[in-house]
Amino acid sequence: MSKTDLHIQENLTTWLSPFFDDDTKKTIQQLQASNPEELNDSFYKNLEFGTGGMRGVMGVGTNRINKYTLGKNTQGLSDYLHQTYPNQLIKVVIAFDCRHNSQSFAKIVADVFSANNIEVFLFEDLRATPELSFALKHLGCQCGIVLTASHNPPEYNGYKVYWEDGGQLVPPFDGEIINLINSLEYTDINFSAKEEFIHLIGKDVDDVFINASVKNGSLEVNTPASRENVSVVFTALHGTSITAVPETLKRAGYTNVHLVEAQSEPDGDFPTVKSPNPEEPEALKMALELAEKVNADIVIGTDPDCDRLGIAVRNFDNKMVMLNGNQTMVMMTKFLLDLWKNNGAINGNQFVGSTIVSSPMLPKLVEAYGVECKIGLTGFKWIAKMIKDFPKMDFIGGGEESFGFMVGDFVRDKDAVTSTLLACEIAAYTKANDSSFFNELVNTYVEHDFYKERLISITKKGIEGSQEIKTIMESARNNPVSTINGSKVVTVEDFKLSICKNLSTKSTEPISIPKADVLIYTTEDGSKVALRPSGTEPKIKFYISVNTSLSSATEFSQTENALDAKIDAIIKDMKLI
């Protein structure tokens, strides 16, 4: 019997013991009889914390989201909180999204915390993830939890953990908590709720959060008239953003907002889309159709927990085009930098945050303003950590390629509520000044060079898929390519080994960023290709970036076609599709 098979058998023995409820044991027995492959996938490993907390398919087993895996996490977290804050009243806040079982899972988590004499503030109904981050600090809590699987398919759910600064868990706390969780037995979970420790919260927190979003997402250069003159189409994609975004836009002065009504009702099945992911152009199909009917200037859609957003704007031909996450990040950063510059607030003590797989254009743009661009690993928890690590510096904003942005530090996670407002502010200002969102993006390319990115995600499910992804990374690490699309590879950055290899000089330099299973190739012509296993899905991702100069806006289409062709050639050369 292999180690994997032995591990599965040990887990099955545990889960068929008297501690587990009859429905769980019955489901396991049914899988044993009819679906051994699904059974093995459910028990071959424990769910792990990745870039966005812990996510997985709902069901029985150690590799699934269920009462027991969530309960064990919460018990371990409760123990850690008591160790970290001895002899203190410990408070946590819990939110949940529109997914199936999110509300019942949230109550289970609340029960375990309360059973451990921890005071719980539980949102009465679904709320956006950024409101959870805000509420944590607003209510003076030491910890926060949100039940969500972000943009994953309907069968998924998840568990994000936030610490007292409002950001997600980072080292060393995450490792210490995980070790404590792993040391527990399932029988250590205390499910016996103390209802007197659980308090429902709602509108009182909503109002403060929405007002703060308006304050942080508004540009001083706009007027009531410029905001009223912009036509906005917004879709919640059946998610939680419907509880915050429309009201935020209304309070900011946007009166010409058109909701995609068929996608405004929260629904964990996400019935009108293949994927509730605003990164996917198909997800905004209904919104784009509405935009043509109402002649909208901008289309915005958010994912189920409202931390990322997709944007479409009108191009030079007056056609709606989707922007990628890098383009959105560049534009939002530019307008914030302009605001700070015009106010005379830039003095060399400011910074913008981003990630190693985001566009290399951002550091170039930011540094042109005399502002530092700090780069971290994928995930907004690392940008939040930057704010914590440099308390004497002013944080302007931060973004990453995966359609997320954070305006200031009143929320310490990607925030589609405030970012939606900021996108509308940019649309309003540019329209009032006889320009457009798209036109200003192109002008930015003219000034700072044209960077174009594309993401290739390859799904590899199950035990075999996990091993396949591991093999791909090992092969790339041990046998790095020497050329990409005919251009010589100059450097290979290996974040797992924390070294950057210069293939020309055959020298190495240390990488100060924390370790992660990421490889980045950079070529002589400035192209970049990053390889990274997803921390939240069974995927391996390839991030491709190319660039060139852009002499004028009239050359945009021709230059964009050339860059797209170059990316196509890189994909073909590396056999990614």
RAMOQUI-V198115 format. One record per backbone hydrogen bond with DSSP energy under -0.5 kcal/mol. NH is the residue of the N-H (numbers start at 0). CO is the residue of the C=O. Records with the same first field share a line. If there is no record, write none. Layout:
NH: CO + CO
//
This chain:
5: 1
6: 2
7: 3
8: 4
9: 5
10: 6
11: 7
12: 8
13: 9
14: 10
15: 11
16: 13
19: 16
24: 20
25: 21
26: 22
27: 23
28: 24
29: 25
30: 26
31: 27
32: 28
33: 29
34: 30
38: 34
39: 35
40: 36
41: 37
42: 38 + 39
43: 39
46: 61
49: 52
52: 49
53: 158
54: 52
55: 156
57: 154
58: 64
62: 41
63: 60
64: 56
65: 63
69: 65
70: 66
71: 67
72: 68
73: 69
74: 70
75: 71
76: 72
77: 73
78: 74
79: 75
80: 76
81: 77
82: 78
83: 79
84: 80
85: 82
87: 84
89: 87
91: 118
92: 142
93: 120
94: 144
96: 146
101: 98
104: 100
105: 101
106: 102
107: 103
108: 104
109: 105
110: 106
111: 107
112: 108
113: 109
114: 110
115: 111 + 112
116: 113
117: 112
118: 89
119: 196
120: 91
121: 119 + 198
122: 93 + 120
123: 200
126: 95
128: 304
130: 127
131: 127 + 128
132: 128
133: 129
134: 130
135: 131
136: 132
137: 133
138: 134
139: 136
140: 135
141: 90
142: 90
143: 161
144: 92
145: 159
146: 94
147: 145 + 157
151: 148
155: 152
156: 55
158: 53
159: 145
161: 143
162: 166
163: 141
165: 162
168: 160
172: 169
173: 169
175: 171
176: 172
177: 173
178: 174
179: 175
180: 176
181: 177
182: 178
183: 179 + 180
187: 184
188: 185
190: 188
192: 190
194: 192
196: 193
197: 194
198: 119 + 196
200: 121
204: 201
205: 201
206: 202
207: 203
208: 204
209: 205
210: 206
211: 207
212: 208
213: 209
214: 210
215: 211
216: 212
217: 213
221: 218
226: 222
227: 223
228: 224
229: 226
231: 229 + 255
232: 297
233: 257
234: 299
237: 262
238: 235
239: 303
241: 238
242: 239
243: 240
244: 240
247: 243
248: 244
249: 245
250: 246
251: 247
252: 248 + 249
253: 248
254: 252
256: 254
257: 231
258: 256
259: 233
260: 258
262: 259
263: 260
264: 260
265: 263
266: 237
269: 266
272: 269
276: 274
277: 275
279: 276
280: 278
282: 279
283: 279 + 280
284: 281
287: 283
288: 284
289: 285
290: 286
291: 287
292: 288
293: 289
294: 290
295: 290
296: 230
297: 230
298: 311
299: 232
300: 309
301: 234
302: 307
303: 275
305: 302
308: 402
309: 300
310: 322
311: 298
312: 320
313: 296
314: 318
317: 314
320: 312
322: 310
324: 400
327: 323
328: 324
329: 325
330: 326
331: 327
332: 328
333: 329
334: 330
335: 331
336: 332
337: 333
338: 334
339: 335
340: 336
341: 337
342: 338
343: 340
344: 339
346: 344
350: 393
351: 371
352: 396
353: 373
355: 375
357: 354
361: 358
363: 359
364: 360
365: 361
366: 362
367: 363
368: 365
369: 366
370: 365
371: 349
373: 351 + 371
375: 353
381: 378
382: 378
383: 379
384: 380
385: 381
386: 382
387: 383
388: 384
389: 385
390: 387
392: 389
393: 348
394: 392
395: 350 + 393
396: 350
397: 405
398: 352
399: 403
402: 400
403: 399
405: 397
407: 395 + 405
414: 404
415: 305
418: 414
419: 415
420: 416
421: 417
422: 418
423: 419
424: 420
425: 421
426: 422
427: 423
428: 424
429: 425
430: 426
431: 427
432: 428
433: 430
434: 429
439: 435
440: 436
441: 437
442: 438
443: 439
444: 440
445: 441
446: 442
447: 443
448: 444
449: 547
450: 448
451: 545
453: 543
455: 541
456: 454
457: 539
458: 456
459: 537
464: 460
465: 461
466: 462
467: 463
468: 464
469: 465
470: 466
471: 467
472: 468
473: 469
474: 470
475: 471
476: 472
477: 473
478: 474
483: 486
486: 483
488: 481
489: 521
490: 521
491: 500
492: 519
493: 491 + 498
494: 492 + 517
495: 517
497: 493
498: 493
499: 508
500: 491 + 498
501: 499 + 506
502: 489 + 500
503: 489
505: 501
506: 501
508: 499
510: 497
511: 509
515: 494
517: 515
518: 530
519: 492
520: 528
521: 490
522: 526
523: 487
525: 522
527: 544
528: 520
529: 542
530: 518
531: 540
532: 516
533: 538
538: 536
539: 457
540: 531
541: 455
542: 529 + 540
543: 453 + 541
544: 527
545: 451
547: 449
554: 551
555: 552
558: 554
559: 555
560: 556
561: 557
562: 558
563: 559
564: 560
565: 561
566: 562
567: 563
568: 564
569: 565
570: 566
571: 567
572: 568
573: 569
574: 571
575: 570
//
